[in-house]
Amino acid sequence: MKFMVTWKLGPHTQEVAAKRFLAGGAPMPPGLTKLGRWHMPGSQGGWLLVETDDPTALAQHMVTWGNVLETSVTPVIEDEDAAKAMATVYGK
């Protein structure tokens, strides 16, 4: 399943977060695949699209950055799957 993570820096954490990111690039734990990551200009926040069948791997990544980032995780589906769901409800 795919998940969109929205992140923003916590209060006074830009330098710590930037140094950690520059030192290692925020690698994904085993079981979590990064599909894309985008940063707001100035790196005050951004988005991370990941795929996993292991929610524990996603939780591990969120905990790793939890002391410097505020995050929100939303499961997402492709247009085709959304259309199937709509067709089931509204018929087509």
C-alpha positions in Angstrom: 0.0 0.0 0.0 1.1 3.6 -0.6 1.2 6.3 2.0 1.7 10.0 1.6 3.7 11.5 4.5 3.4 15.2 5.0 6.2 16.6 7.2 7.1 20.0 8.6 9.9 21.0 10.9 9.2 21.3 14.6 9.9 24.5 16.5 13.7 25.3 16.3 14.7 22.1 14.6 15.8 23.2 11.2 19.6 23.0 11.8 19.4 19.6 13.5 17.1 18.1 10.8 19.2 19.6 8.0 22.5 18.2 9.5 20.9 14.7 10.0 19.5 14.7 6.4 22.8 15.9 4.9 24.7 13.2 6.8 22.6 10.3 5.7 19.8 11.4 3.3 17.0 9.8 5.4 17.3 6.2 4.3 14.3 4.0 4.4 14.3 1.0 6.8 13.9 -2.5 5.3 10.4 -3.1 4.1 9.7 0.6 3.2 10.2 1.8 -0.4 10.6 5.5 -1.2 8.7 6.4 -4.3 9.4 10.1 -4.1 10.2 12.9 -1.7 9.7 16.7 -2.3 10.8 19.6 -0.2 9.2 23.0 0.2 11.6 25.8 -0.8 13.7 26.4 2.3 13.1 22.9 3.5 10.6 23.9 6.2 8.5 20.9 5.2 7.5 18.6 2.4 6.0 15.3 1.3 7.3 11.7 1.1 5.5 9.0 -0.9 6.3 5.5 0.3 5.1 2.0 -0.4 5.0 -0.9 2.1 3.0 -3.9 3.3 4.6 -3.5 6.7 3.2 -0.7 8.7 5.9 -1.3 11.3 8.6 -0.2 8.8 6.6 3.0 8.3 6.3 3.5 12.0 10.0 3.0 12.4 10.8 5.7 9.9 8.4 8.1 11.5 9.9 7.5 15.0 13.4 8.0 13.6 12.5 11.6 12.6 9.9 12.2 15.3 12.1 14.4 17.5 12.6 17.0 14.7 9.6 16.7 12.4 5.8 16.9 12.8 4.3 14.3 10.5 0.9 13.2 9.1 0.5 9.8 7.3 -2.3 9.3 4.8 -3.0 6.0 2.9 -3.4 6.8 -0.8 -4.7 4.9 -3.9 -4.3 5.4 -7.6 -7.1 6.9 -9.8 -7.9 3.4 -11.2 -8.6 2.0 -7.7 -10.6 5.1 -6.7 -12.7 4.7 -9.9 -13.4 1.1 -9.0 -14.6 2.1 -5.5 -16.8 4.9 -7.0 -18.3 2.5 -9.6 -19.2 0.0 -6.8 -21.1 2.8 -4.9 -22.5 4.7 -7.8 -22.7 2.0 -10.4 -21.2 2.0 -13.9 
